[in-house]
Amino acid sequence: MIRRSPAERYIKFLIVHPDNYDTITIRDIIYDAILDYPGDEYIERLAKEMSVPRPFYPTNRLHKRSYQFLLRSGVFGFFHPDKFDLRAHQFLKSPRAKEVIETMAMAGEEPSFISHRLEGLRISSTPTAVERYLTYYFDLRLVDTLELRALIRMRVEHLAVREDGRELSVQERRRLDALRKSAWRDPRVLICDHPQSPLGVIMSRLRSGHVPARLDIAKIAHATRIAALARCNSEVMDGGQESSAHARDFAIVAQLMAETITSVGSPDVNLQKDLHALVVSTETSQIPSLKQLTAGGAGHTTEIQPSTTENVHVDPGSPK
């Protein structure tokens, strides 16, 4: 069961919209915006929990109960938007901006970095506007990893069923097949396998055209080798019909990663080299004595105070 939607605040706004949208209309709006829709029962449950005041005047700042409700339910920025809210709403209408924000947010990137990336694409942005978009339309704090994966894939799968019970036309089937084949290359689908992880960040930046300046290939190859060996062992122990083929494939991956580590250097070896460079070299010979340093001479000190026997010039006009 999918409990909530990352676009919950936007759905709340549609529920209390002055045009009194029904569930079917709200569902169509969410699908058209390519946002996440858990199901009709979610809309009905959310509407009951909101407790909209009566009378309700969302556009009137002077109506105290309506004003407090907007703040409490988190939809104030839809009825009384500031410049950051307006920019966030514009992101929803820009497919490219929407894709970049959602993908990078799933990878765990900060709003400031996401905003910088948007500016690089000549899309006007600020970190605050990105934060508002994530709050209104893609709040990842409301779902877990399993729910997020399901919701991302449901953005296409809802096209497979018609609400009126009629079969899909030939044109609709072709469109659905094309979207299904293309969906697996959606960066949001790819990043679902590595949400909020270092590898997810690397994949997100590579797909957006940014090559990390400092990327430890040896560590990635080392981690991949361990994972491949673990999967190889699992397939061998499982003993299924295709286990031998799968185990062979994972063994090949492990072997290739071992060769990669050999060519670029093991992370353990690199660490040892770095630590060795920090080692302080010590001298084992005896510390020379003062007599040895002065070659037996007595003058081994230097007077740094001014001599009192030196002539001091005194101005005749000055007091003695």
KAZIBEL-V401798 format. One record per residue. N is the residue number from 1. SS is DSSP state (H for helix, E for strand, - for the rest). PHI is phi in whole degrees, 0 to 359 (* if undefined). PSI is psi as a letter, one per 20 degrees, with the letter a starting at -180 (NA if undefined). Layout:
BEGIN
n;ss;phi;psi
N;SS;PHI;PSI
N;SS;PHI;PSI
END
This chain:
BEGIN
n;ss;phi;psi
1;-;*;p
2;-;265;o
3;-;280;h
4;-;218;r
5;-;240;q
6;-;299;h
7;-;261;k
8;H;299;g
9;H;293;h
10;H;293;h
11;H;295;h
12;H;300;g
13;H;299;g
14;H;293;h
15;H;294;g
16;-;262;j
17;-;301;q
18;-;301;h
19;-;280;i
20;-;54;m
21;-;294;p
22;-;272;r
23;H;297;g
24;H;296;g
25;H;294;g
26;H;298;g
27;H;299;g
28;H;295;h
29;H;295;g
30;H;295;g
31;H;295;g
32;H;295;h
33;-;278;i
34;-;55;l
35;-;248;a
36;-;254;p
37;-;239;o
38;-;291;h
39;-;157;r
40;H;297;h
41;H;296;h
42;H;294;g
43;H;296;g
44;H;294;g
45;H;293;g
46;H;295;h
47;H;296;h
48;H;289;h
49;H;283;i
50;H;284;h
51;-;55;m
52;-;292;p
53;-;292;q
54;-;231;p
55;-;286;r
56;-;236;o
57;-;236;n
58;-;294;h
59;-;269;i
60;-;259;o
61;-;294;h
62;-;276;i
63;-;276;o
64;H;300;g
65;H;295;g
66;H;293;g
67;H;298;g
68;H;295;h
69;H;295;g
70;H;299;g
71;H;292;g
72;H;292;h
73;H;273;i
74;-;79;k
75;-;247;j
76;H;300;h
77;H;291;i
78;H;272;h
79;H;271;h
80;-;227;m
81;-;285;q
82;-;266;a
83;H;293;h
84;H;286;h
85;H;296;g
86;H;298;g
87;H;294;h
88;H;297;g
89;H;293;h
90;H;290;h
91;H;302;h
92;H;297;h
93;H;273;i
94;-;253;o
95;H;304;h
96;H;293;g
97;H;297;g
98;H;299;g
99;H;296;g
100;H;296;g
101;H;297;g
102;H;292;g
103;H;296;g
104;H;291;h
105;H;293;h
106;H;295;h
107;-;279;i
108;-;88;j
109;-;286;q
110;-;283;q
111;H;305;h
112;H;296;g
113;H;289;h
114;H;297;g
115;H;297;g
116;H;298;h
117;H;295;g
118;H;296;g
119;H;297;h
120;H;295;h
121;-;268;j
122;-;63;k
123;-;247;o
124;-;300;p
125;-;203;r
126;-;219;q
127;H;302;h
128;H;294;h
129;H;296;h
130;H;295;g
131;H;299;g
132;H;294;g
133;H;299;g
134;H;296;h
135;H;290;g
136;H;277;h
137;H;239;i
138;-;210;m
139;-;274;n
140;H;288;i
141;H;288;i
142;H;270;i
143;-;226;q
144;-;264;a
145;H;297;g
146;H;298;g
147;H;295;h
148;H;296;g
149;H;300;g
150;H;295;g
151;H;295;g
152;H;298;g
153;H;285;h
154;H;289;i
155;H;298;h
156;H;258;h
157;H;295;h
158;H;295;i
159;H;288;i
160;H;282;i
161;-;233;p
162;-;261;p
163;-;292;h
164;-;274;j
165;-;81;i
166;-;281;q
167;-;291;q
168;-;291;q
169;-;285;r
170;H;299;g
171;H;295;h
172;H;292;h
173;H;294;g
174;H;296;g
175;H;296;g
176;H;295;g
177;H;298;g
178;H;295;g
179;H;292;h
180;H;296;g
181;H;291;h
182;H;273;h
183;H;296;h
184;-;292;i
185;-;264;j
186;-;298;p
187;H;302;h
188;H;290;h
189;H;290;g
190;H;295;h
191;H;285;i
192;H;299;h
193;H;283;i
194;H;224;l
195;-;291;p
196;-;54;k
197;-;233;q
198;H;302;h
199;H;294;h
200;H;296;h
201;H;296;g
202;H;297;g
203;H;297;g
204;H;297;g
205;H;290;h
206;H;295;g
207;H;290;h
208;-;270;j
209;-;96;j
210;-;255;o
211;-;269;o
212;-;303;p
213;-;292;h
214;-;239;o
215;-;231;o
216;-;275;n
217;H;295;h
218;H;299;g
219;H;293;h
220;H;295;g
221;H;296;h
222;H;296;g
223;H;294;h
224;H;295;g
225;H;297;g
226;H;297;g
227;H;297;g
228;H;295;g
229;H;294;h
230;H;295;g
231;H;293;h
232;H;299;g
233;H;298;g
234;H;297;g
235;H;293;h
236;H;295;g
237;H;289;h
238;H;291;g
239;-;69;k
240;-;283;a
241;-;296;h
242;-;255;j
243;H;297;h
244;H;297;g
245;H;294;g
246;H;295;g
247;H;297;h
248;H;296;g
249;H;297;g
250;H;292;h
251;H;295;h
252;H;296;g
253;H;299;g
254;H;298;g
255;H;295;g
256;H;295;h
257;H;293;h
258;H;296;g
259;H;294;h
260;H;296;g
261;H;297;g
262;H;297;h
263;H;284;h
264;H;260;i
265;-;103;p
266;-;289;q
267;H;298;h
268;H;292;g
269;H;295;g
270;H;298;h
271;H;295;g
272;H;297;h
273;H;296;g
274;H;296;g
275;H;292;h
276;H;296;h
277;H;291;h
278;H;269;i
279;-;291;p
280;-;274;p
281;-;286;p
282;-;246;q
283;-;260;p
284;-;271;i
285;-;287;r
286;-;289;q
287;-;290;p
288;-;293;q
289;-;277;r
290;H;295;h
291;H;293;h
292;H;290;h
293;H;291;h
294;-;265;j
295;-;57;k
296;-;86;i
297;-;285;q
298;-;272;h
299;-;277;n
300;-;245;j
301;-;235;r
302;-;233;p
303;-;281;p
304;-;252;i
305;-;275;q
306;-;292;q
307;-;289;p
308;-;279;i
309;-;269;i
310;-;289;q
311;-;289;p
312;-;250;p
313;-;283;p
314;-;245;p
315;-;290;p
316;-;302;h
317;-;278;i
318;-;270;q
319;-;293;q
320;-;271;NA
END
